[in-house]
Amino acid sequence: MTSSSTPDTGSTEDRARRIVGGVREALDAKALVAKVDPIGFGPALAGAVRSAAAHPGAVARTGLGWGLDAGRAGLVSALRAVGSTSGGPAVLPEKDPRFADPVWEENAWYWFCRQQHALLADRLSTLSRTLELEPTARRKIDFLLDQAVQAAAPQNWPLSSPGLVQKAFQTGGRSVVRGLHNALRDVVQNGGMPRQYTPGEFTVGQDLATTPGKVVYRNRLIELIQFAPQTPKVRAIPLLMSPPWINKYYIMDLAPGRSLVEWAVQHGHTVFMISYRNPDSSLRDLTMSDYLREGPVAALDAVQEITGADKVNVAGLCLGGTIAASTLAWLAARGDDRVNSLTLMNTLLDFTKPGMLGVFVDEPTVDRLERVMAKDGYLPAASMKRTFDLLRATDLVWNYVNTSWLQGGDPVPFDMLTWNADSTRMPAEMQTEYLRTHYLRNELAEGKLELAGERLDLGDVTQDAYVITAERDHIAPWESVYLGARRLGGTVRFVLSNSGHIAGVVNPPSPKSRHWFSETAELPASSQDWRDDAAEHRASWWEDWAPWITERAGDLRTPPDFGSAALPVLGDAPGEYVSRP
């Protein structure tokens, strides 16, 4: 094994590709449609219009009911303006943080605006249920209606935002000027999306990704970081962490006190981390097989070379967990048992029910995406980030429209949102292969996926597995993670956290931490049956995982040196790839 640093190549070739791609795109009507409507909302909307036209009575009844209730809300609002406390026609949720300010109840105008918004949401939902749509169009229409409801929330608009008025009075109108400046800045510099963080507040290597370590291996796709020990003795079996390559690795090493890497090192583990390169056009042809061989497999080889360990524990997050489980199945197919245990964090293995991401993954949409990526050879980082932001539009889009554009404020410094903005590109070939084989055909779960010359069977992954998922995960729904956990062939400890996709990883011990697990030997067929039997524990899942992984990490030994004669140290952590744009 050798360590190498592969420089960027083919800049002239890349420019030629872009020129040729631009000409082809200009002449390709399908490519133009793909660029304008990459998700295929147009056909779904056309189908919804046809269905609505076929049921004019239902549409009329919905519209009439909306009009009558809107009129009632207006009448009650007028009465409330003169002291009445009458209720309105809309049923409002008891707890909604967007409307926590008492002004929404006390002021007749804002009460009216909230009523109208609730009526809109209810009637759009009613209308949607009357539409006869095939499943793909149904997901897209439901997503669009949900986006419309979130966008129409009264606090997002100047005439119905009490926050705008309150802040303008407090600042003598200066907040309005600052808000206009922020909106113009974001239109010009941020693709029209409100800024979630202020650049420069956190620096990778100083504020984020600060656990001490060294880069001990590099190829064209990954760097491997070996973290410094923080205990006199360490466990004999090292721990390799496999992050997703949609963002940078340091979500697993976010900040002191909020770092899973730091937690593992402080509990006596020799931790290695894969850090993926942000791919450019020169890596357009990388496949899932390349990611497997040059990612986890190459990293395992390096870890064993440096530590001399016969076994390695592996922990993967999200897509990094999917490739980690695939790696174990690939090794099993080759009779290689060097992995001792597997930890999966918010990881889909069975894509039968992909949740909200299913809106963006169907055959026509993947075809469009393929055409969009043909020019540059990758999916731009901004496209990935925008997609994930829209999945939580209230929190990640409209919240910042309100505070930044309407109230003229700056984003509150938050390390997770700084990381969230540090997205990466996705190579064209790998991206379409991943979407088709996993989301569209579910080949990994069904034992049909072939990578690097081997057919993968998750049932052959017989190592003990710790599977952590999050009850509010909008990217990897916990019920879907459960389906994948049942595909594994070993003993599985399935744990549910009370957090979301990212907070499920950045989950240090806290009074608010909760997790659930069941002591049953086998996972029942139904996730709900498991949930009914699971007991609540008022602690972070980190505190549950620590003894589990320690039991599988061997005896204590003297910490290994950084690198080896064959793999000398290449530099300090966090390395070059994490900072490469």
C-alpha positions in Angstrom: 0.0 0.0 0.0 1.2 3.5 -0.8 0.1 6.9 0.1 -0.3 9.3 -2.8 -1.6 12.8 -3.5 -3.3 13.1 -6.8 -3.4 16.7 -8.1 -6.2 18.1 -10.0 -5.7 17.3 -13.7 -7.3 18.0 -17.0 -8.1 21.7 -16.7 -7.9 22.3 -20.4 -9.9 19.1 -21.0 -12.5 20.3 -18.5 -12.9 23.6 -20.2 -13.4 21.8 -23.5 -16.0 19.6 -22.0 -17.8 22.6 -20.6 -17.8 24.4 -24.0 -19.1 21.3 -25.8 -21.6 20.6 -23.0 -22.9 24.2 -23.3 -23.4 23.9 -27.1 -25.2 20.5 -26.7 -27.4 21.9 -23.9 -28.4 24.9 -26.1 -29.4 22.5 -28.8 -31.1 19.9 -26.6 -34.7 20.7 -25.8 -34.9 18.0 -23.1 -31.8 19.4 -21.4 -33.4 22.8 -21.3 -36.5 21.4 -19.8 -34.4 19.5 -17.3 -32.6 22.7 -16.3 -35.8 24.7 -15.9 -37.8 22.0 -14.1 -35.3 19.4 -12.8 -37.7 17.8 -10.3 -40.5 17.4 -12.8 -43.1 19.5 -11.0 -44.6 20.6 -14.3 -46.1 17.2 -15.3 -47.4 16.7 -11.8 -49.1 20.0 -11.8 -50.6 19.3 -15.2 -52.0 16.0 -13.8 -53.4 17.8 -10.8 -55.2 20.4 -13.0 -56.7 17.6 -15.2 -57.9 15.7 -12.1 -59.4 18.9 -10.6 -61.1 19.7 -13.9 -62.6 16.2 -13.8 -64.1 16.9 -10.4 -65.5 20.4 -10.6 -68.1 19.8 -7.9 -65.4 18.9 -5.3 -63.4 22.0 -6.3 -66.5 24.2 -6.1 -67.4 22.9 -2.6 -63.9 23.4 -1.4 -63.8 26.9 -2.7 -67.2 27.8 -1.3 -66.4 26.4 2.1 -63.2 28.4 2.1 -65.0 31.5 1.2 -67.7 31.1 3.9 -65.1 30.3 6.6 -62.9 33.2 5.5 -65.9 35.5 5.8 -66.7 34.2 9.3 -63.1 34.8 10.3 -63.3 38.4 9.1 -66.5 39.0 11.1 -65.1 37.5 14.3 -61.9 39.5 13.8 -64.0 42.7 13.6 -65.7 41.7 16.9 -62.4 40.9 18.5 -61.2 44.4 17.6 -63.8 45.9 19.9 -63.2 43.5 22.8 -64.8 40.2 21.9 -62.9 36.9 22.7 -64.9 34.7 20.3 -63.1 31.8 18.6 -62.7 31.5 14.9 -63.6 28.8 12.3 -60.1 27.5 12.0 -58.8 24.9 14.4 -55.3 26.0 15.5 -52.6 23.7 16.9 -52.1 24.1 20.6 -48.3 24.5 20.2 -46.7 26.2 17.3 -43.4 28.1 18.0 -44.0 30.4 15.0 -47.0 31.9 16.9 -45.7 31.9 20.4 -45.9 35.7 20.7 -49.2 36.7 22.5 -49.8 39.3 19.8 -51.1 36.6 17.5 -54.0 36.1 19.9 -54.4 39.6 21.3 -54.3 41.7 18.1 -57.4 41.3 15.9 -55.4 41.8 12.6 -52.8 39.2 13.4 -55.4 36.9 14.7 -57.3 37.2 11.4 -54.1 36.6 9.4 -53.4 33.4 11.4 -57.0 32.2 10.9 -56.8 32.8 7.2 -53.5 30.8 7.0 -55.0 27.9 8.9 -58.0 27.9 6.7 -55.8 27.9 3.6 -53.8 25.0 4.8 -57.0 23.0 5.6 -58.7 23.7 2.3 -55.6 22.9 0.3 -55.3 19.6 2.1 -59.0 18.9 1.4 -58.6 19.7 -2.2 -55.5 17.6 -2.5 -57.3 14.6 -1.2 -59.9 14.9 -4.0 -57.2 14.6 -6.7 -56.7 11.3 -8.4 -53.0 11.1 -8.9 -50.4 8.3 -9.4 -48.0 7.9 -6.5 -45.1 9.9 -8.0 -47.3 12.9 -8.9 -49.0 12.6 -5.5 -45.7 13.0 -3.6 -44.8 16.0 -5.8 -48.1 17.7 -5.4 -48.2 17.1 -1.6 -44.7 18.6 -1.4 -45.7 21.7 -3.4 -48.8 22.3 -1.4 -46.8 21.9 1.8 -44.2 24.4 0.5 -47.0 26.8 -0.4 -48.5 26.5 3.1 -45.2 27.1 4.8 -44.4 30.1 2.5 -47.9 31.6 3.1 -47.5 31.7 6.9 -48.3 35.3 7.9 -45.0 36.0 9.8 -43.2 35.6 6.5 -44.8 38.7 4.9 -44.4 42.4 5.7 -48.1 43.2 6.2 -48.7 40.4 8.6 -45.5 40.2 10.4 -45.6 41.6 14.0 -41.9 41.0 14.2 -41.2 43.5 11.4 -43.4 46.2 13.1 -42.0 45.6 16.6 -38.4 45.7 15.4 -39.0 48.8 13.2 -40.3 50.7 16.2 -37.4 49.6 18.4 -34.8 50.7 15.9 -36.5 53.8 14.5 -36.9 52.1 11.1 -33.2 51.1 10.7 -34.2 47.4 10.8 -36.3 47.9 7.6 -33.2 49.3 5.8 -31.0 46.5 7.0 -33.6 44.0 6.0 -33.8 45.3 2.5 -30.0 45.2 2.3 -29.9 41.6 3.6 -32.5 40.6 1.0 -30.7 42.2 -1.9 -27.4 40.7 -0.7 -28.9 37.2 -0.6 -30.5 37.6 -4.0 -27.1 38.5 -5.5 -24.8 36.4 -3.5 -26.8 33.4 -2.2 -29.1 32.4 -5.1 -32.1 34.1 -3.5 -32.0 32.0 -0.4 -31.7 33.8 3.0 -28.3 33.4 4.7 -28.3 31.0 7.6 -24.9 31.9 9.0 -22.4 34.7 8.8 -19.2 33.7 7.0 -16.1 33.8 9.1 -17.7 33.2 12.5 -16.4 29.7 12.7 -13.1 28.5 11.1 -12.5 24.8 10.4 -9.4 23.7 12.3 -9.8 26.5 14.9 -13.4 26.4 16.0 -14.7 23.3 14.2 -12.9 20.0 13.6 -10.4 20.7 16.4 -9.7 17.3 17.8 -5.9 16.9 17.4 -4.7 14.4 14.8 -2.7 13.8 11.7 -3.4 13.0 8.1 -1.8 9.6 7.5 -3.1 8.5 4.1 -4.3 10.2 0.9 -5.6 9.1 -2.5 -7.5 10.9 -5.1 -10.8 10.6 -3.2 -10.0 10.5 0.6 -7.7 11.6 3.3 -7.5 9.4 6.4 -7.1 11.2 9.7 -5.7 9.5 12.8 -6.7 11.3 16.0 -4.3 11.7 18.9 -4.9 9.6 22.0 -6.3 11.3 25.1 -5.9 8.4 27.5 -2.7 6.6 28.7 -3.9 3.3 27.3 -6.3 2.7 24.3 -8.4 -0.2 23.2 -6.7 -2.7 20.9 -9.3 -2.6 18.2 -9.3 0.8 16.4 -12.4 2.6 15.3 -12.9 3.8 11.7 -15.5 6.5 11.1 -17.2 6.7 7.7 -18.9 10.1 7.1 -21.3 11.1 4.3 -19.6 12.8 1.3 -22.6 15.1 0.8 -21.0 17.4 3.4 -17.6 17.6 5.1 -16.7 15.0 7.7 -16.6 17.3 10.7 -20.2 16.9 11.6 -18.7 14.0 13.5 -16.0 16.3 15.0 -18.0 19.5 15.3 -16.6 21.4 18.3 -15.2 20.7 21.7 -17.9 19.1 23.9 -20.0 18.5 20.8 -17.8 16.0 18.9 -18.4 12.3 18.6 -14.8 11.9 17.7 -13.6 13.6 20.8 -16.1 11.5 22.9 -14.7 8.3 21.4 -11.1 9.3 21.9 -11.7 10.3 25.5 -13.2 6.8 26.0 -10.0 5.1 25.0 -10.5 4.4 21.3 -7.9 4.9 18.5 -10.1 6.8 16.1 -9.6 7.2 12.3 -11.8 9.4 10.1 -12.3 9.3 6.4 -12.3 12.8 4.9 -13.7 12.9 1.4 -12.4 15.2 -1.3 -14.9 17.7 -2.8 -15.0 16.3 -6.4 -14.6 18.4 -9.5 -15.1 17.6 -13.2 -12.0 15.4 -13.3 -13.9 12.9 -11.1 -17.1 12.9 -13.1 -16.8 9.2 -13.9 -16.4 7.9 -10.3 -18.8 5.2 -9.4 -20.1 3.6 -6.2 -17.5 0.9 -6.7 -14.8 3.5 -6.7 -16.2 5.0 -3.5 -16.2 1.6 -1.9 -12.6 0.6 -3.0 -11.0 4.0 -2.5 -13.0 5.0 0.5 -13.7 2.4 3.3 -11.7 -0.4 1.9 -8.6 1.7 1.3 -9.1 3.2 4.8 -9.3 -0.2 6.4 -6.1 -1.2 4.8 -4.4 1.9 6.1 -5.8 1.5 9.6 -4.5 -2.1 9.8 -1.1 -1.1 8.4 -0.7 1.6 11.0 -2.1 -0.2 14.1 -1.2 -3.8 13.3 -4.8 -4.7 14.4 -6.4 -7.8 13.0 -9.9 -6.3 13.5 -11.4 -2.9 13.1 -14.7 -1.4 14.3 -16.5 0.7 11.8 -19.0 3.5 12.4 -20.9 5.2 9.5 -23.3 8.2 9.2 -26.1 8.6 6.7 -24.7 7.8 3.2 -21.4 7.0 4.9 -23.2 4.3 6.8 -24.8 3.0 3.6 -21.3 2.6 2.0 -20.0 1.1 5.3 -22.6 -1.6 5.4 -22.1 -2.2 1.7 -18.4 -2.6 2.5 -19.0 -5.2 5.1 -21.3 -7.1 2.7 -18.6 -6.9 0.0 -15.9 -8.2 2.4 -18.2 -11.0 3.5 -18.7 -12.0 -0.2 -14.8 -12.3 -0.4 -14.5 -14.2 2.9 -12.9 -11.3 4.7 -13.9 -10.8 8.3 -11.6 -8.0 9.4 -14.4 -5.8 10.6 -15.4 -6.5 14.2 -18.6 -4.5 14.7 -20.7 -2.0 12.8 -22.3 1.3 14.1 -24.8 2.9 11.8 -26.1 6.5 12.5 -29.3 7.7 10.7 -28.6 5.3 7.8 -30.9 4.0 5.2 -30.3 0.5 4.0 -33.8 -0.3 2.8 -35.2 2.5 0.5 -38.7 1.2 0.3 -40.0 4.2 2.1 -37.5 7.0 1.6 -39.6 9.7 3.2 -39.6 13.3 1.9 -36.6 12.6 -0.4 -38.8 10.4 -2.5 -40.2 13.6 -4.0 -36.9 14.2 -5.7 -36.3 10.6 -6.8 -38.2 9.0 -9.6 -37.0 7.8 -13.0 -38.0 10.9 -15.0 -36.4 13.2 -12.3 -33.2 11.1 -12.3 -33.1 11.4 -16.1 -33.4 15.1 -15.9 -30.7 15.3 -13.2 -28.4 13.3 -15.4 -28.9 15.8 -18.2 -28.2 18.7 -15.8 -25.0 17.1 -14.6 -23.8 16.2 -18.1 -22.2 19.7 -18.7 -19.9 19.9 -15.6 -19.8 16.3 -14.5 -21.2 16.9 -11.0 -24.2 18.0 -9.1 -23.4 21.5 -7.6 -23.2 21.7 -3.9 -25.8 24.5 -3.9 -28.3 22.2 -5.4 -27.8 19.6 -2.7 -28.1 22.2 0.1 -31.2 23.8 -1.4 -32.9 20.4 -1.6 -32.2 19.6 2.0 -33.2 23.1 3.1 -36.6 22.8 1.4 -37.3 19.6 3.3 -37.4 21.8 6.4 -38.4 25.1 4.8 -40.0 26.6 7.9 -36.8 26.2 10.0 -34.1 26.6 7.3 -35.7 29.1 4.9 -38.6 31.1 6.2 -37.3 31.5 9.7 -34.4 33.5 8.2 -36.6 35.4 5.8 -38.4 36.6 8.9 -35.4 37.4 11.1 -33.0 38.6 8.4 -35.1 40.2 5.6 -38.1 41.5 7.6 -36.4 42.3 10.9 -32.9 43.2 9.6 -31.1 40.8 12.0 -28.0 38.7 11.5 -28.1 34.9 11.9 -27.3 33.7 15.4 -23.9 31.9 15.3 -24.5 28.2 15.1 -21.8 25.7 14.4 -24.2 23.1 12.8 -25.5 25.6 10.3 -22.0 26.6 9.4 -21.3 22.9 8.6 -24.6 22.6 6.8 -23.5 25.3 4.4 -20.2 23.6 3.7 -21.8 21.3 1.1 -19.9 19.3 -1.5 -20.5 18.4 -5.1 -21.5 14.9 -6.2 -19.9 13.2 -9.2 -22.3 12.6 -12.0 -21.9 8.9 -12.5 -21.9 8.1 -8.8 -25.0 10.2 -8.1 -27.2 8.7 -10.8 -26.0 5.2 -10.0 -26.7 5.7 -6.3 -30.2 7.1 -7.0 -31.2 4.4 -9.4 -29.8 1.4 -7.6 -30.8 2.4 -4.1 -33.8 4.7 -4.2 -35.5 3.5 -7.4 -34.6 -0.2 -7.4 -33.7 -0.9 -3.7 -31.0 -3.2 -4.9 -29.0 -3.2 -1.7 -31.8 -4.3 0.5 -32.9 -6.9 -1.9 -29.5 -8.5 -2.4 -29.2 -7.4 -6.0 -26.6 -4.7 -5.8 -23.2 -5.5 -7.4 -20.2 -3.3 -6.5 -16.5 -3.9 -7.3 -17.2 -7.4 -8.7 -19.3 -8.7 -5.8 -23.0 -9.1 -5.3 -23.9 -7.7 -1.8 -26.2 -9.4 0.7 -26.9 -7.5 3.9 -27.8 -10.9 5.5 -24.1 -11.8 5.3 -23.3 -8.9 7.6 -23.2 -11.0 10.7 -21.2 -8.6 13.0 -22.9 -7.1 16.0 -24.5 -3.8 14.9 -25.5 -0.7 16.8 -28.1 1.2 14.8 -29.1 4.7 16.1 -31.8 6.7 14.4 -33.8 9.8 15.3 -37.6 10.2 15.7 -37.6 13.6 13.9 -35.3 12.6 11.1 -36.7 14.0 7.8 -34.0 12.5 5.6 -33.8 9.0 7.0 -37.1 8.4 8.7 -36.6 6.1 11.7 -39.2 3.6 10.5 -37.3 3.2 7.2 -34.0 2.9 9.1 -35.7 0.1 11.1 -36.5 -1.8 7.9 -32.8 -1.7 6.9 -31.7 -2.8 10.4 -33.8 -5.9 10.1 -31.9 -6.8 6.9 -28.6 -7.3 8.8 -27.6 -10.8 9.6 -26.1 -10.2 13.1 -27.4 -9.1 16.5 -28.7 -5.6 16.2 -29.1 -3.1 19.0 -31.7 -0.6 17.6 -31.8 2.7 19.4 -34.2 5.7 18.8 -33.1 9.2 19.8 -35.4 12.2 20.4 -33.6 14.4 17.9 -33.3 15.0 14.1 -31.0 14.0 11.4 -28.1 16.1 12.4 -28.8 16.7 16.1 -29.0 12.9 16.3 -25.2 12.8 15.7 -24.3 16.0 17.6 -25.8 14.6 20.7 -23.6 15.0 23.8 -25.1 14.3 27.2 -27.7 16.9 28.1 -30.8 17.1 30.4 -32.9 17.2 27.2 -31.4 14.0 25.8 -33.7 11.0 25.4 -33.4 7.6 23.7 -35.4 4.4 23.6 -34.4 0.8 23.1 -35.8 -2.7 23.7 -34.0 -5.6 25.2 -35.7 -8.1 22.9 -33.3 -10.5 21.2 -34.7 -10.0 17.7 -36.3 -7.0 16.1 -40.1 -7.6 15.6 -41.5 -7.3 12.1 -43.2 -4.0 12.8 -41.4 -0.8 13.9 -44.5 0.2 15.9 -44.3 -3.1 17.8 -40.7 -2.3 18.6 -41.6 1.2 19.7 -44.4 -0.1 21.9 -42.0 -2.3 23.7 -39.0 0.1 23.9 -38.2 1.8 27.2 -37.3 5.5 27.5 -33.9 6.4 29.0 -33.2 10.0 30.0 -29.7 10.2 28.5 -27.9 10.7 25.3 -27.4 7.7 23.0 -23.7 8.4 23.3 -23.9 7.2 26.9 -25.5 4.0 25.7 -23.1 3.5 22.8 -19.9 4.0 24.9 -20.1 0.7 26.9 -21.4 -1.2 23.8 -18.5 -0.2 21.6 -16.0 -0.6 24.5 -17.1 -4.2 24.9 -16.2 -4.8 21.3 -12.9 -2.9 21.3 -10.5 -5.4 22.9 -8.0 -5.1 25.7 -6.0 -2.1 26.6 -2.7 -1.4 24.9 -0.1 1.4 24.4 -1.4 3.9 21.9 0.0 3.3 18.4 2.3 5.9 16.8 1.0 8.3 14.1 1.3 6.6 10.7 3.9 4.0 9.9 7.1 3.6 7.8 4.9 2.7 4.8 2.3 5.5 5.6 4.2 8.5 7.0 2.3 11.5 8.4 1.3 13.9 5.6 0.2 16.8 7.7 -2.0 18.0 10.6 -5.7 17.4 10.9 -8.2 18.4 9.6 -6.2 18.1 6.4 -6.4 19.5 2.9 -9.5 17.9 1.5 -11.8 19.4 4.2 -10.8 23.0 3.2 -10.8 22.4 -0.6 -13.7 24.3 -2.2 
